[in-house]
Amino acid sequence: MLAVIPHLLGFNPASSLVLLGIGGPHARVRLAFRYDLPDPPDETLAADIAAHASSVLNRQHLATAIVVGYGPGRLVTPIVDSVCPALSRAGVAIRDALRVDDGRYWSYLCTDPACCPPEGVAFDPSGHPAAEALGAAGLTVHADRAALAATIAPDPDPAAEMSAAVSRAVCRAGRLIDEALAGPDCDDPLRAFADAGRRAVRIAVNGCRRGSAISDPDEIAWLGLALTDLRVRDDAWARMDPRFRRDHEGLWASLVRRLPAEYVPAPAALLAFTAWQAGDGALASVAIERALAADPGYSMALLIAEALHAGLPPSAARLTMTPKQVAASYARRRTASRHSGARPPAGPPANRPSGVRPPVGPPVNQPSGVRPPAGPPVIRSTATEQPLPGAGQESPE
């Protein structure tokens, strides 16, 4: 089992508590999620983690769990001592509780020195058949969480080139707005900009599904600017068919790496959503961090963060509105505003509203904006994926 965990998370955990939720008729791993270890140990944080872990497992109807702490005993033991009793009280059976450190593991439950000696049991997960099978299936492992975050970190090399491309995109948007304002009976000066943005999104999404990578700075800049209009962003959101989630990840990751920070929230949130669809909670988590670092109130990122925090499975990451329905929803809202006498401002589209729930999104409650005290858990669900090789085996290796 220890050979499988890095592939489930997407990186080698350190100073972490990992829980595996087991369920189904064949007792397979259905959910894996991770918490940072409180350092120094903190009873309140430990109790919060224990309560959250219990609620996630109960919500997913998973009655068995494996608890694994990564790090020294002074950090792992206090959190295990809090989590295991809480799980038992919640009706979750604990198959094993382990501590892993420096290539060895210890069991908190096994008292047989022949099985689990005081000096620990050495293990090497790299050559385990389950690890090889998961690697071949595309579940890669990064050295640590920082290495995963680096895959969508800002690309410093073409910064000047991208800045110039953004300036050209802003000028292009300005011309569309000026033309609209000069026309008769202009009730929405941003409509032409939004229409052009939706066309660009449609072309980019269809292109990535055919294997075309986006690289032109002007195309990236125009998409980044267009996505600041919520009508365009939600059109893109409605196009996130989970059948093409890996293609969509590549598209949004490219924009997140290349765009200036002020244009990152929308593509980063879209990347988080597609990663959630793929069951990749680790990538979703770092994408949310990129979005909220640029705009702490960005509503879509907060919605997805809340969904991950609640442990909702990838099957919940499905939209019930098509792009046409999204456009119609915005049109009805605008008509209602016009009849009420309120007129939307004709300011630059980069001025995004914050804290307002968009009209389309995953079926989760509006987030309160309060994040878990030890950081949101990294959750990777396998409930909608193929069974994991060896996931039902008793051996922790």
C-alpha positions as CSV (number, residue, x, y, z in Angstrom):
1,M,0.0,0.0,0.0
2,L,2.9,2.4,0.7
3,A,4.0,2.0,-2.9
4,V,0.6,3.1,-4.1
5,I,0.1,6.3,-2.0
6,P,2.5,8.6,-3.9
7,H,0.8,7.7,-7.1
8,L,-2.6,8.5,-5.6
9,L,-1.5,11.9,-4.3
10,G,0.7,12.8,-7.3
11,F,3.8,13.4,-5.2
12,N,5.9,11.8,-2.4
13,P,4.3,12.9,0.9
14,A,6.4,14.4,3.7
15,S,5.2,15.8,7.0
16,S,1.8,14.5,6.1
17,L,-1.1,12.5,7.3
18,V,-2.7,10.4,4.5
19,L,-6.0,8.5,4.8
20,L,-7.2,5.9,2.4
21,G,-10.9,5.2,2.3
22,I,-11.8,1.6,1.4
23,G,-15.1,0.4,0.2
24,G,-17.1,-1.6,-2.3
25,P,-17.7,-5.3,-2.6
26,H,-14.0,-6.0,-3.3
27,A,-12.6,-3.6,-0.5
28,R,-10.7,-1.4,-2.9
29,V,-9.3,2.1,-2.3
30,R,-11.9,4.6,-3.2
31,L,-10.5,7.8,-1.8
32,A,-7.1,9.1,-0.8
33,F,-6.6,12.4,1.0
34,R,-3.8,14.2,2.8
35,Y,-3.3,16.8,5.5
36,D,-0.2,18.7,6.6
37,L,1.0,17.6,10.0
38,P,0.7,20.4,12.6
39,D,4.2,21.5,13.6
40,P,4.4,21.9,16.5
41,P,1.7,19.5,17.5
42,D,-1.6,21.2,18.3
43,E,-4.6,19.5,19.9
44,T,-7.1,21.8,18.4
45,L,-5.8,21.3,14.9
46,A,-5.6,17.6,15.4
47,A,-9.2,17.5,16.5
48,D,-10.3,19.5,13.5
49,I,-8.4,17.1,11.2
50,A,-10.0,14.1,12.9
51,A,-13.5,15.5,12.6
52,H,-13.0,16.4,9.0
53,A,-11.5,13.0,8.0
54,S,-14.5,11.3,9.7
55,S,-17.0,13.4,7.9
56,V,-15.4,12.8,4.5
57,L,-15.3,9.1,4.9
58,N,-18.9,9.0,6.2
59,R,-20.2,11.2,3.4
60,Q,-18.7,8.8,0.9
61,H,-20.0,5.8,2.8
62,L,-16.6,4.3,3.3
63,A,-16.5,2.1,6.4
64,T,-12.8,1.2,6.4
65,A,-9.7,3.3,6.4
66,I,-5.9,3.1,6.5
67,V,-4.1,5.9,8.3
68,V,-0.5,6.7,7.4
69,G,1.6,9.4,8.9
70,Y,4.8,10.6,7.2
71,G,7.4,12.1,9.5
72,P,9.0,11.8,12.9
73,G,7.1,10.2,15.8
74,R,6.8,13.5,17.7
75,L,4.6,14.9,14.9
76,V,2.9,11.8,13.6
77,T,1.9,10.1,16.9
78,P,-0.2,13.0,18.3
79,I,-2.3,13.3,15.2
80,V,-2.8,9.5,14.9
81,D,-3.8,9.4,18.5
82,S,-6.5,11.9,17.7
83,V,-7.7,10.6,14.3
84,C,-7.9,6.9,15.0
85,P,-10.4,7.2,18.0
86,A,-12.4,9.7,16.1
87,L,-12.8,7.3,13.1
88,S,-13.7,4.5,15.4
89,R,-16.4,6.7,17.1
90,A,-17.7,7.5,13.6
91,G,-18.1,3.8,12.7
92,V,-15.0,3.6,10.5
93,A,-12.9,0.5,11.0
94,I,-9.1,1.1,10.9
95,R,-7.4,-1.6,8.9
96,D,-3.9,-0.3,9.9
97,A,-2.3,2.8,11.2
98,L,1.3,3.4,10.1
99,R,4.2,5.8,10.5
100,V,6.7,6.2,7.7
101,D,10.0,7.8,8.0
102,D,13.4,7.5,6.2
103,G,12.5,4.4,4.2
104,R,11.0,2.5,7.2
105,Y,7.5,2.0,8.5
106,W,6.0,1.2,12.0
107,S,2.5,0.0,12.8
108,Y,0.6,1.5,15.7
109,L,-1.7,-1.5,15.7
110,C,0.6,-4.5,15.3
111,T,2.2,-5.6,18.5
112,D,4.1,-8.7,17.1
113,P,7.8,-7.9,17.0
114,A,8.4,-10.5,14.4
115,C,6.1,-8.6,12.1
116,C,6.7,-5.1,13.1
117,P,10.1,-4.8,15.0
118,P,10.9,-1.8,17.2
119,E,13.4,-0.6,14.6
120,G,10.8,-0.5,11.9
121,V,10.5,-2.4,8.6
122,A,12.6,-1.2,5.6
123,F,10.7,-0.9,2.3
124,D,11.4,0.3,-1.2
125,P,8.2,1.3,-3.0
126,S,9.8,2.1,-6.3
127,G,10.0,-1.5,-7.6
128,H,6.7,-2.7,-6.4
129,P,4.4,-4.1,-9.1
130,A,1.5,-1.8,-8.0
131,A,3.7,1.3,-8.4
132,E,4.9,0.2,-11.8
133,A,1.3,-0.5,-12.9
134,L,0.1,2.9,-11.7
135,G,3.1,4.7,-13.3
136,A,2.3,2.9,-16.6
137,A,-1.4,4.1,-16.3
138,G,-0.2,7.7,-16.2
139,L,-0.3,8.4,-12.4
140,T,3.0,10.1,-12.2
141,V,4.8,11.0,-9.0
142,H,6.5,14.3,-8.3
143,A,9.4,14.5,-5.8
144,D,7.2,16.5,-3.5
145,R,4.3,19.0,-3.5
146,A,6.6,21.9,-4.4
147,A,7.7,20.0,-7.5
148,L,4.0,19.5,-8.5
149,A,3.3,23.2,-7.9
150,A,6.3,24.1,-10.1
151,T,4.6,22.5,-13.1
152,I,2.2,25.5,-13.2
153,A,4.5,28.1,-11.8
154,P,4.9,31.4,-13.8
155,D,7.2,31.1,-16.8
156,P,9.6,34.0,-16.5
157,D,11.3,33.7,-19.8
158,P,8.8,35.3,-22.2
159,A,7.5,37.8,-19.7
160,A,8.3,40.9,-21.9
161,E,6.8,39.1,-25.0
162,M,3.6,38.3,-23.1
163,S,3.3,41.8,-21.7
164,A,3.4,43.2,-25.2
165,A,0.8,40.6,-26.3
166,V,-1.5,41.6,-23.5
167,S,-1.2,45.2,-24.5
168,R,-2.3,44.3,-28.0
169,A,-5.2,42.3,-26.6
170,V,-6.3,45.2,-24.5
171,C,-6.2,47.5,-27.6
172,R,-8.2,45.0,-29.6
173,A,-10.9,44.8,-26.8
174,G,-10.9,48.6,-26.7
175,R,-11.7,48.9,-30.4
176,L,-14.6,46.4,-30.1
177,I,-16.0,48.4,-27.2
178,D,-15.5,51.8,-29.0
179,E,-17.3,50.4,-32.1
180,A,-20.2,49.2,-29.9
181,L,-20.5,52.5,-28.2
182,A,-20.6,54.3,-31.5
183,G,-23.5,52.2,-32.8
184,P,-27.1,53.1,-32.4
185,D,-29.0,51.9,-29.3
186,C,-26.0,50.3,-27.6
187,D,-27.3,48.6,-24.5
188,D,-24.2,46.4,-23.9
189,P,-20.8,47.8,-24.9
190,L,-19.1,44.6,-23.9
191,R,-21.2,42.3,-25.9
192,A,-19.0,42.2,-29.0
193,F,-16.0,41.6,-26.7
194,A,-17.8,38.7,-25.0
195,D,-18.8,37.2,-28.3
196,A,-15.3,37.4,-29.6
197,G,-14.0,35.8,-26.4
198,R,-16.5,33.0,-26.6
199,R,-15.4,32.3,-30.2
200,A,-11.8,32.2,-29.1
201,V,-12.6,29.8,-26.2
202,R,-14.5,27.5,-28.6
203,I,-11.6,27.4,-31.0
204,A,-9.1,26.8,-28.3
205,V,-11.1,24.0,-26.6
206,N,-11.8,22.2,-29.9
207,G,-8.1,22.6,-30.8
208,C,-6.8,21.1,-27.6
209,R,-9.1,18.1,-28.0
210,R,-7.5,17.5,-31.4
211,G,-4.1,17.6,-29.9
212,S,-3.1,21.2,-30.8
213,A,-1.1,23.0,-28.1
214,I,-1.6,26.7,-27.7
215,S,1.7,28.6,-27.9
216,D,1.1,31.9,-29.8
217,P,1.4,34.8,-27.3
218,D,-1.3,36.8,-28.9
219,E,-3.8,33.9,-28.7
220,I,-2.9,33.3,-25.1
221,A,-3.2,37.0,-24.2
222,W,-6.5,37.3,-25.9
223,L,-7.9,34.2,-24.1
224,G,-6.6,35.5,-20.8
225,L,-8.2,38.9,-21.3
226,A,-11.5,37.4,-22.6
227,L,-11.8,35.0,-19.6
228,T,-12.0,38.0,-17.3
229,D,-15.6,38.5,-18.6
230,L,-17.7,36.0,-16.6
231,R,-19.8,35.3,-19.6
232,V,-16.7,34.0,-21.4
233,R,-15.3,32.2,-18.3
234,D,-18.6,30.4,-17.7
235,D,-18.9,29.5,-21.4
236,A,-15.5,27.8,-21.1
237,W,-16.6,26.2,-17.8
238,A,-19.7,24.7,-19.5
239,R,-17.5,23.2,-22.2
240,M,-15.4,21.1,-19.7
241,D,-16.6,17.7,-20.8
242,P,-14.9,15.2,-18.5
243,R,-14.2,12.9,-21.5
244,F,-11.5,15.4,-22.5
245,R,-10.2,16.4,-19.1
246,R,-6.6,15.7,-19.8
247,D,-6.7,17.8,-23.0
248,H,-8.4,20.6,-21.1
249,E,-5.7,20.4,-18.4
250,G,-3.0,21.1,-20.9
251,L,-4.9,24.1,-22.3
252,W,-5.5,25.8,-19.0
253,A,-2.1,24.9,-17.5
254,S,-0.4,26.6,-20.5
255,L,-2.4,29.8,-19.8
256,V,-1.6,29.7,-16.1
257,R,2.1,29.5,-16.8
258,R,2.2,32.2,-19.4
259,L,-0.2,34.9,-18.4
260,P,0.5,37.8,-16.0
261,A,-0.8,37.3,-12.5
262,E,-3.9,39.5,-12.9
263,Y,-5.2,37.2,-15.7
264,V,-4.4,33.9,-13.9
265,P,-7.6,33.4,-11.7
266,A,-10.0,32.2,-14.4
267,P,-7.7,29.7,-16.2
268,A,-6.3,28.5,-12.9
269,A,-9.9,27.9,-11.6
270,L,-10.7,26.1,-14.9
271,L,-7.6,24.0,-14.4
272,A,-8.6,23.1,-10.9
273,F,-12.0,22.0,-12.1
274,T,-10.6,19.8,-14.8
275,A,-8.1,18.3,-12.4
276,W,-11.0,17.6,-10.0
277,Q,-12.8,15.9,-12.9
278,A,-9.7,13.7,-13.3
279,G,-9.7,12.8,-9.6
280,D,-6.4,14.7,-9.3
281,G,-6.9,16.6,-6.0
282,A,-3.2,17.5,-5.8
283,L,-3.1,19.4,-9.1
284,A,-6.5,20.9,-8.3
285,S,-5.2,22.2,-5.0
286,V,-2.1,23.9,-6.4
287,A,-4.2,25.4,-9.2
288,I,-6.6,26.9,-6.6
289,E,-3.6,28.3,-4.8
290,R,-2.5,30.1,-8.0
291,A,-6.0,31.5,-8.5
292,L,-6.4,32.8,-4.9
293,A,-2.9,34.2,-4.8
294,A,-3.9,36.5,-7.6
295,D,-7.5,37.1,-6.4
296,P,-8.3,35.9,-2.8
297,G,-12.0,36.4,-3.5
298,Y,-12.3,34.6,-6.8
299,S,-15.6,32.8,-6.4
300,M,-15.1,29.9,-8.8
301,A,-11.8,28.9,-7.1
302,L,-13.5,29.2,-3.7
303,L,-16.3,26.9,-4.9
304,I,-13.9,24.2,-6.0
305,A,-11.9,24.6,-2.9
306,E,-15.0,24.0,-0.9
307,A,-15.9,20.9,-3.0
308,L,-12.4,19.4,-2.4
309,H,-12.6,20.2,1.3
310,A,-15.9,18.4,1.5
311,G,-14.4,15.4,-0.3
312,L,-16.8,15.4,-3.2
313,P,-15.9,12.8,-5.8
314,P,-15.0,13.6,-9.4
315,S,-18.5,12.5,-10.5
316,A,-19.8,15.7,-8.8
317,A,-17.7,17.8,-11.2
318,R,-20.3,17.9,-13.9
319,L,-22.2,20.9,-15.2
320,T,-25.9,20.8,-16.1
321,M,-25.8,23.8,-18.5
322,T,-24.6,23.9,-22.0
323,P,-22.8,27.0,-23.4
324,K,-26.0,28.1,-25.1
325,Q,-27.9,27.8,-21.9
326,V,-25.2,29.8,-20.1
327,A,-25.4,32.5,-22.7
328,A,-29.2,32.5,-22.4
329,S,-29.0,32.8,-18.6
330,Y,-26.8,35.9,-18.9
331,A,-29.2,37.4,-21.5
332,R,-32.2,36.9,-19.2
333,R,-30.3,38.6,-16.4
334,R,-29.4,41.5,-18.6
335,T,-33.0,41.9,-19.8
336,A,-34.2,41.9,-16.2
337,S,-31.6,44.5,-15.3
338,R,-32.6,46.7,-18.2
339,H,-36.3,46.5,-17.3
340,S,-35.5,47.4,-13.7
341,G,-33.6,50.5,-14.8
342,A,-30.2,49.2,-13.7
343,R,-27.5,49.4,-16.3
344,P,-24.2,47.4,-16.0
345,P,-21.1,49.6,-16.1
346,A,-19.3,49.9,-19.4
347,G,-15.9,49.6,-17.7
348,P,-13.0,47.5,-18.8
349,P,-13.7,43.7,-18.7
350,A,-10.7,43.1,-16.4
351,N,-12.7,44.4,-13.5
352,R,-14.2,41.2,-12.3
353,P,-16.8,41.0,-9.6
354,S,-15.7,39.0,-6.6
355,G,-17.7,37.1,-4.0
356,V,-20.6,36.6,-6.4
357,R,-21.6,33.1,-7.2
358,P,-21.7,32.5,-11.0
359,P,-24.9,31.1,-12.5
360,V,-23.3,27.8,-13.4
361,G,-21.1,25.6,-11.3
362,P,-20.7,22.3,-9.5
363,P,-23.4,21.3,-7.1
364,V,-21.8,22.5,-3.9
365,N,-22.8,25.1,-1.4
366,Q,-21.5,28.7,-1.6
367,P,-18.2,28.6,0.3
368,S,-17.8,30.6,3.4
369,G,-14.2,31.6,2.5
370,V,-12.9,29.9,5.6
371,R,-10.3,27.3,4.8
372,P,-9.5,24.3,7.0
373,P,-7.0,25.2,9.7
374,A,-4.3,22.9,8.4
375,G,-4.9,23.7,4.8
376,P,-7.3,22.0,2.4
377,P,-6.7,18.2,2.1
378,V,-5.3,16.9,-1.1
379,I,-8.0,14.4,-2.2
380,R,-7.7,12.0,-5.1
381,S,-10.8,9.8,-5.6
382,T,-10.8,6.6,-7.4
383,A,-14.5,6.0,-7.2
384,T,-15.0,6.6,-10.9
385,E,-11.7,5.3,-12.1
386,Q,-10.5,1.7,-12.8
387,P,-9.7,-0.4,-9.7
388,L,-6.2,0.2,-8.4
389,P,-3.8,-2.7,-8.8
390,G,-3.3,-4.3,-5.4
391,A,-5.6,-1.8,-3.7
392,G,-7.3,-4.5,-1.7
393,Q,-4.2,-6.2,-0.5
394,E,-3.3,-6.4,3.2
395,S,0.4,-5.7,2.9
396,P,1.3,-2.1,3.6
397,E,4.1,-2.4,1.0
